[in-house]
């Protein structure tokens, strides 16, 4: 079958690989209908992380049609069109009973598609625990809306889940995840939402999704700006969805003492440290809380997001700036996400399958 795979570091292309076989009676085999390339796919190919297996099939964002289900799968059948969450927790591990969904049994155990198990950029792929991880694409929800729930919406909303009514929220970064964090914060009832970023195509969308103002990293000392805007107190919630290595310590600088929350959604590549400033952390006694999050996954999470889309609470497909027809365009889409000019947020590839 055709599969877009990592051949070696810095090289990914479409090659011919064997089709997957059902490895467990709870699993399903699917064919992608619509896929999207993620910044983390770019990192897997061009990043500095540990060596990945040769010919690892990439991709974790897909709306797909079920080809085959294992004999223990109850709720899905061949032909169903489903949203596949980028995070597929291991619901059979006892750590689930501690509420530890994303790292049950092993660190990053939910984050396997396109990372440690074959991803969705192939004619066929396998998903573990179909009944617990897949969600039917509801009638009236477009492929693009479903596709943008798999990672962007669930991850951005994970950032917004600590927001209370009237909170002042800062969102660092206005790519797909940052825009969804803005949207989630607005839906949670935030007061002022300060978005930080400069990508041209994202700025009008940031306002549309609920930003009160959009400022640029380049023209502002963001920490000073936020402290001034909050009369020195700091923001109630700072969500990191972009920026650079310094964004982590900046976030701690600009969040409020006592109850302030920093939610990190950004992948900090490479080695070294993410620094916590001594002064603004109150010498370690400021009462500020740091969350380090992956987007949440699983079926119920997807069904909840899709219900919000169906009932017009938000429209995530607006993130899609480029649509391609034909699976072969996945290579071009990866390069587009790598260069990420002023006009790119997310791609959608309609596979034609
Ligand atoms: Zn992703």
Boltz pocket constraint, residues with backbone or C-beta under 6 A from the ligand:
constraints:
  - pocket:
      binder: B
      contacts: [[A, 38], [A, 39], [A, 40], [A, 41], [A, 60], [A, 61], [A, 86], [A, 151]]
      max_distance: 6.0
